[in-house]
Structure formats: C-alpha cells, structure tokens
Amino acid sequence: MTDTQLAIVILAAGQGTRMKSQTPKLLHTLAGVPIISHVLATARELEAAHVLTVVRHERDRLAEVITAELPLCVVVDQDEVPGTGRAVELAVTHLPSEFAGDVLVLNGDVPLLNAATLANLIDAHRSGTAAATILSTFLDDSSGYGRIVRDESGALDRIVEHKDATDEERTVTEINAGVYLFRAAALRDQLAHLTTDNAQGEKYITDVVGLLRVAGSEVAALSVAQSWLVEGINDRAQLADAAGRLNALIVRGWQLAGVTVEDPVTTWIDLKTTLAEDVTILPGTQLKGATAVARGASIGPDTTLVDCEVGEGATVKRTDGTLAVIGAGASVGPFAYLRPGTELAADGKIGTFVETKNAKIGVGSKVPHLSYMGDVTIGTHTNIGAGGITGNYDGVNKNATVIGSHVHTGAHNVFIAPVRIGDGADTGAGAIVRKDVPAGALALSVAPQRNMDGWVFTHRPDSASADAARAAQDES
C-alpha cells in the first residue's frame, strides 16, 4: 500500500569527479544495474507517495535512467546555488502544498542502504516527537565525514561538516550517514533560513538540524551498527568494495535458496539473474544481466553468461555466452563462444573451440569442435564435423546456411552461403559446398592428387627431410 505520508528526495546532482570517468558516477554499474537504480528500487519498495530526484550534471542521461526505473519519479533540476540544502529546498517546492507527512532524504550514491533499515528509521521517527531523525554510524577513521555532536544529555545537538569542525570535533567517531527524515512542516520552515556562510559556500541540509535545535525542536539520531549499509561511493575503489559486499550477499542468498556455489569468492551474480534449485555454479563464473538458469544445470568453471537462458540439466563449461539460449540437457564447451542469437535445442552440443552466431541448432544436433557456425539453421540429430565453417559473409551481406536433419558433414567443410543441405545428406572431408545438396545425397569436392617425385631433393637438397627420403629409398 502507498504510504501517503511519505515523500522521498534523492540527491543526485553531484558531479562525481573522483570517479575520473566520462560516465556519470551514478550510472556506473553495481551488480549489473546503475548505482542510482539501487536507490530508486529502495524508494519503490518503501511505497512512498512522492519520489523526487534532484539532478544537475549529465542531467539528461540520469533522467533517462530514472524515469525508466521509476516512471512516477519527479526529476528536479538543481540551479546555480550549490549544496544539498538547496537541492532539498528545490525538491520540496514540487511537493503538494498540502503535504504534511515526512520527507526522507537519501543520497543517490549510497546503494546498499536497504528498505528494512529505512523502515526502522521511519518507525522510530513516527513513534517519537522529533522534528527530524537522522541515521548515524561509527567509524574508526571518520576523516572527511560530518560529525554528530551531542549535548551533555547525549541528545543530538548539531552536525558539523569536516571542513568546518574544530580539532576536538574531528576526534568524534560518530558520523552523519547522510540520511534524514523530517516532518514536512518543520523542514519547510527551516529551509528558508539556510545560508551559504560556511567553508564550502554551500547550503547544507545538515544545517537544518542545527536550525531546528535553535528553534527549540527535538532532533534525534538513530545509529546503524553495520556502517557499510550507509557507505557512499565516490571513487572506483569504493565502487569495487561495494560490489564485493553486494555480491557476497547475492551469492549467499542463492545458496540459501538451494543453489550450490563451490567458490563464492570467484563467483559473481548480477541482481537480475535468476537461478533454480539444484543449480551448481563452479569457480570463476560470472552470471550477468537477466541470465536465467533452470533446475539441475551446471555452470562453470571459468564461464561468463550475459542475458542467457540455460535449460534444465544443461552443462556449460569454460564458455563465454551473450544472448544465447541453451536447451535442457544440452552440453556447451569447454572453450565455446556463444554470440547473440545462438539457440541450442535440448540434448544438443556446442563443443570445444566452437563459435556460434545467429545459429539455431536443433534437438540432439552437435557441433563438437573447432567450428564456426554463423547465420545458420541446423535441423535435428545432425553432426557437424571438426573444422566446419559457414562462409556467411560475401563482403557486403550476411547470408544464411540451412543444414537439415540427420546430416553428417565431413571434417574441414566450408559452406558458402547461401546454401542448403537437405535432410539425411552427407558431405565428404574437405568439401567446399557452394551448391545446394539434395536430401540423401553425398557432396564431394574432389581434385586429383598429384605427386611430384623428387621435389624435396630439388628444392631442399641439404635438409633433414632430404636425408630421411634418401634413407627410405635406400631401404626400399
């Protein structure tokens, strides 16, 4: 049910220069989705009546992701006045004037903060009388963070930014987690009093806490024991740390759901990947995007699948696959490369050093080794000999090859597309197939073998080969 008394403001206007990237910080991916999408998903889970995201740098790129993830989210543009306080001030103007509930302020670069933790914050805030309740946590090294300054009674007095803190205040290890929950009326009143009179020349949302205290309002801080929940991402090292933490949670979740993961440390699973019970994941495996693996399948070792479907009981070893479908009971690898459009039907095989692209391979058909099958349709129970190649590109267009059912092709065949091999046909070893092969026929590319006697003596008279040939002639 929608929480009609909750509005969420997500701060996403920062430039993120420490990422040193042409990609906006909040669009860097974490478990397969942009950082900002994690925060938007949490907002959606809280079912707030209003969600507003404040943007500025790379505005259009961010807005596209935001509206795709949460269509009802209001995108608010920050103006030339800097600071988080100004961002919230602008966002609040987009709330209905009659809204009198609570305003939750989140940072777009804190992706691991979950809805359960925020629900606890909301419950604690609503059960008390504070005008504002914030999240805090304790760090051994609190350098760079805003400090929680408490009064003699232990109540929250104010938040001091690191650059504005005194030497004594910088010894405080309780830090502001950057998550605020305000009663809307109190927030509106104090936003009007924010100034840029500080070291950074910005309007701080943290100053609202101090202003509320001066006005005689109660403020509270709720501490989070697991500090990693509220850690932000500012550079690529922190992105990697967050990715590792989140991946460990994802892997453990699948283990508890009945998936065997032999080596969690080397296994990476994206959020949108789905796994059935009794799936086995071997070391060095990455399951990315919307990959789906059915019951009893075995994936890995050393395998990367992106947006792939794997059927029940299939086996995929040392394989790189993207946008491929692998049928039930099928076998892939080792050292296979499945490009987009590959569809391997039930009980089929794509074997060692095989590359496929736009290849539809029928039930029980096999491409065992050393082959390239591109833009091809293969029927059922067909066997492609070692070294088979579909010559699908004529320099201008990609052309299709059709190979029927119960076909046996010889080793080192090249099928010059467009070409069709009929059901039950065979092709001889080394055949270059340029014309259609009728059903049940045998296609051969036969050239007379020519032996040039004495060639090695003429062209390599002093070689080891010549010596060996002379010795063989003498013995005969």
N, C-alpha and C positions, 0 to 999 in steps of 0.2 A: 504494500500500500504506500502511496505517496505521502511523505512527511510534509504536510502543508506548512509546518512551522520551521522548516529548514531551508536555508539558501547556502550555496557553496560558491565561494570565489576562489578560482585557481589562478595563481600568479605565474604567468608565462611570458613576461615581456623582456626578460634578461637576454643579453647578447651572447653569453656563454663563451667569452674569448679564450678561456683557459683550455677549451677543447681543441683549439688550433685546427679548425676544420671549416670547410665551406658548407658543411651540413649543420643546420641549427642544432644546438645542444639537445633540445627536447625531441628532435627527430632521430637522434641516434637510437639504435635498437637495443632492446634488452629482452632476452628470451623470445626474439622474433617479432616484437612489436615496438613502436616508438616509446621512448620514456614517457612522454605526455599521455600516451594511451593507457598506461598503468594507472595514472592518477584519475583519468576520466572514467575508467572502469570502476574504480573505488567509489567515485561520486555516484555513478549509476547504481551501484549496489546499495548505497545509503538511501536511494529513492528520494532525493531532495526535490522539493517543488520547483526550485530555481537553481540552475548551474550557470555560472558566468566565468569565462576565461579571459584574462587580460593579456593582450599581445602587443608587440611592437616590432622587434627585429624579425626579419623574414616573415612578416605578418601573413602574407597570402599562403605560403607553404604550410605554416602552422594551422591557419584557419581551415585549410582543406582537410587536414587530418582530423582536426577537432570536430568538424561537422559530420565527417564520415563516421567517426567513433560515437558521437553523441549528438544526433541531429538537432535536439531541442536546446543544446547549449548556446548561450548568447555570447558572441565574440565581441569583446570590448577593446577598443583601441586606446592605448596609453598615449598621452600627449607629451609635450616637451618637458613638463615638470617631472623630475626623476623621483624614484623611490617607491617602496612597497605601499607606503601610506597613501600616496597619490593613486596608485593602481586600485586599491580598495575603495578609495573615495569615488573614483570614476565608475567602478562596478556597482556600487550601492545606488548610484543615480539611475541605474537600469532596473532596479527592483521596483515593484509596485509601491506607490506611496503609502498604501495601507498595510504593507507587510510589517508585522510586529513580532516575528519569530526570532530565530537565532541565525547568525551569519557565521559560517565556518570558513576560515581562510586557510588554504593549502598552497604549498609550493609545487609547481609543475615538475621540479627536478628531484622530488622525493618519492620514488616509485614503489618502494617496498612497504610503505605505510598502509596497513590493511584496514578494511572496513570494520573489523571487530574492535580494533584499538580505538578507532574514531567513535564507534557506537558507545564504548565505555566512557569516552570523554563527554559525549552528548548526554548520557545518562547522569554522570556526575555533575555536570553543569546544571541540568534541569532539576536535579534534586536539591540544589543549593540556592543561594540568593545572590551569587556573584554576578556582576555585570559582564565579566569576562573570565573565561577559564582557558588556560593555555597548556600545551604539553611541554614538558622539560625532560631532560635526561642528564646523566652524569658521565663525564669523560675524563680519563686520566690526563689527556692533553686537550685543554679547552681553547687553545690558541685560535684566534680568528672568529670565534663564536660570540654571540651576545650572551652576557652573563645574567643569571637570575639573582637579583639582590633581594634578600628577605629582611624584614624588620626584626626587632628583638623578640617578638612573639612567634617568629617563624613564618609569618604570612608573607605573601608576595608583595614586595614594595614597588619594584620597578625592574625594567630590563635595560641593561646598558650594553650598547654595541662595543665590540672590542676596541675600535679606534678611539672611542670616547671614554673608555674605562680608565680608572686610576690604577696605579700599581697594585693596590690592595684588592680592588675589584677583579683584577686579572688573575688573582690566585683562586678565585671561585671556580669549582669544577662542575657546578650545576649550570647547564647551558639551556638557552632557549631553543626549542626544537623547530620553531617557525610555524607552529600550528596554533591557530587562535579561534576561539568560539566566543562571539559577542552577542549580547542581546541587541537587537537591531536599533532600538531607540537610543541606547547608550552609545553605540558606535556612531550613529549619525551625529549625535550631539558633539562628540569629541573630534571627529574627523575635521570639523570646521575650524578647530583650533590648532591643527598641525602646522608646523613651520619647517623651514629648511635650515634652522640655526643649529648646525652640527658640523662635524669634521668633513662629512661627505657632501654637504649641501643638498640633502635629500629629505623628502618627507618619509619618516619611518613609521610603519604600522606599530612598531614596538612602543613608540611614544604615546600611543593611545592608552596603553596600560598605565603609564605614569600619570597621564591626564585624568584618567578615571580615579586614581588614588587621590590626587589633589582635590577632585570634586567630592571626595568622601565615599566613593563607591567601593564595594568589595571586589577584589580580583583574586583569582586562585590559580595555582599551578599544579597540574597532575603529572607526576613523574612516570616515565616509561622505563621499565627495567632493562629491556633489550634495546640498547641505543642504536643498533643497526636498522631498526624499523624507521627511524627518523633521519637517517643519514642522507644528505643530499649528494648529487653528482655534479661535480664541477670540472673534472678533467677525465682523461681516458683511464687513468689508474683507478679512480673511484668507480668508473663505469665497469671496469673488469671486476673489481671487488663486489659490486652489486650483482653482476651477472653470476659470479660464482656462488654467492649466497642464495640467490633466487633459484639457480639450477639445482643446488643441493635440496632445496625444499620441493621442487618439482619432481626430482628423481625419487625422493623419499615418499612422496605422495603416491607415485605409481607403484613403488614397492609394496606399500600398504594396500594397494588395490589389486594385488595379485600378479604383478609383473616381476620377473627375475632380472635384476640388473647386476651383472657379475662384478663390474668395477664402476661404482658411482663417480669416482674422481674423473674418469676419462669418458664418461657418458654425458652427452648434452641433449636436452629435450626442450623444444620450444613449447610455449604455453598453448598454442593451438593444436599441437599434436595430440592424437588420441590413441590409446593402447588398450587392447582387450586383456582379459585374464589369460594367464599361462603364456604370455609372450616372453621370449628370452632376448635380452639385449646384452651382447658381448662387448668386450672392451674396445675403446676407440671409436664409438659410434655416435653420430650426430643425427638426430631426427628433427628436421626443421620445417617451419611453416605448418600447413594443415595436413601433414602426413598422418595416415591412419593405418594401424597395424591390427589385423584380426587375430583371433584366438590361436594360440599354439605356434605362431610364426616365430622364427629365429632370425635376428638381425645382427650382423657383425661377424667377426670383429672388423674394425677399420672400415666402417661403412658410413656414407653420408647420403641421406634421402631428404629431398626437398619437395614438399607438396606431392608425395607419392601415396598410392594405395597398395597395401600388401595383404593378400588373401590368407585365409585360414591355413595354417600348417606350412606356409611357404618358407623357404630358406634363402637368405640374401647374405652373401659373404663378400667382404672386401670390394664393395661396389659403390659407385657414385651415380646417383639417380636423381632426376628432376622431372616432375610432372609425368611420372610413369605409373602404370597400373600393372601389378604382379598378381596373377591369379592364385587360387587355392592350390596348395601342393606343388607350386612351381619352384624351380631352383634357379638362382641367379649367382654368377660369379664362380670363383674369385676373379677379381680384376676386370669387372664388367663396367661399361659406361652407358647408362641409360639416359638418353636425351629426351626432351619433351615429345609427347605423342607416342611413346612406346607403350604397347598393350600386350602383355604376355598372358595368354589364357591359362586355365587350370592345367596342372601337370606338365606345363611347358618348361623349356630350359633355355637360358641365355648363359653361355659358359665363359670360359677363360679368355681374356683379351678379346672380348666382343663389344662392338659399339653399335647401338641402335638409335634410330631417329625416325619418328613418324612410322613406326613399324608395328603392324598388327599381326601377332603370331598366334596361330590357332591352338586349340586343345591338343596337348600331347606333342606338339612340334618342338624341334630342338635346333638351336644354333650353338653347337657345343664349344667352338673355339676359333680364335684368330680370324674373325669375320667382321665385315661392316654391312649392316642391313639398314638402309635408309630409304624412306618413301616406298615401303614395301608392304604388301599384304600376303601372308603365308597361311595356307589352309591348315587342316588338322593332320596330325601324325606324319608330318613331313620332317626330313632330316637334311640340314644344310651342311655340306662337307667343309672340312677345315679350309680356311682361307677364302671363303665365299665373299664376293663383293657385289653390291648393286651399284652399277655406274649410273647414278641418278642425275648427274648434273652435266648438261651439254654445253656449258659455258654461258648460257643465257637463262635457261629454265630448269627447274627440278622436275624430273619425270618419274612415273610410277612403275614399279615392277609388281607383277602378280604371280605368285607361285602357288599352285593348287595343293590339294590334299594328297597324302601318301606319295609324295615326291621324294626322290633321293638324288641329291646333287653331288657331283664329284668334288674332289679337293681342288682348290685353286680355280674355281669358276668365277667368271665375271659376267654379270647380267647387264647388258647395255640397254638401259631403259629408254623408251617404254617397250616392255616386253612381257609376254605372258607364257608361263609354263603350265601345261594342262595337268589335270589330276592323273596320278599314277605314273607320270613320266620320270625318266632318269636322264641325267647328264653325265658325260664322261669327265674324267680328271683333266684339268687344264682347259676345259671348254670355255670359249668366248662366245656367249649366247647373244646373238644380235637379232634373231628372228624368233617369232612365237614357236613354241614346241607343242605339238598336239598331245592330247591325253594319251598316255600309254606309250609314247614314242621315246627313243633314246637319241639325245642330241650329242654330237661329237664335233670337235674341231680338230680334224686330222691333217697333219702335214707330214710328208715323207721324211723319215730320219736320214740324214746324210752324214756319213763318217769320212773324215779327211785323213787318210792314213799318213803317218809320218809328220803330222803337223807340229808336234812338240819338238821333234828333232830339228826342224827347220827354224822355228821361232824361239825356242828356248833350249838351245843345244847343250848349254853348260849347267842346266838346272838339275835339282834333285829329281824332278819329275822325269826328265830325260834319262837320268841314270836308272831309275826304277823301271822305266819302259824297256831299256836295253836289257836289263837283267831278266825281265819277264820274257822277252823274245828269246834270249839265250836258253832259258829253261824249257821253252816250248820246242 
